Amino acid sequence: MAKDYRAACTPDFFLFDAGRCLVYRGQFDDSRPGNGRPVTGADLRAAIDATLAGLAPHAEQLPSLGCNIKWRKGNEPDYARG
């Protein structure tokens, strides 16, 4: 599944609407280790709320930031090969 969605790190959040269209791919919130901001899930929650209300999530979707996915040698997708 990670390959199909081109996931790059953990966590990497994907939100689909009722028509199975990707409407959000981005961060959970703006908390980061050491930045003092609480973990709230605000970005993902806002995208979920908008989608449930029949609206498009905010156009600016910041990418997730986390540990890169560790692929087994020979099983890594083309986009992860460097």
CORTAUR-V55536 format. One record per backbone hydrogen bond with DSSP energy under -1.0 kcal/mol. CO is the residue of the C=O (numbers start at 1). NH is the residue of the N-H. If there is no record, write none. Layout:
CO/NH ; CO/NH
This chain:
1/5 ; 2/7 ; 8/69 ; 10/67 ; 13/26 ; 15/23 ; 15/24 ; 17/20 ; 21/17 ; 24/15 ; 26/13 ; 28/44 ; 32/35 ; 41/45 ; 42/46 ; 43/47 ; 44/48 ; 45/49 ; 46/50 ; 47/51 ; 48/52 ; 49/53 ; 50/55 ; 51/54 ; 62/27 ; 67/10 ; 72/75 ; 77/80 ; 78/81
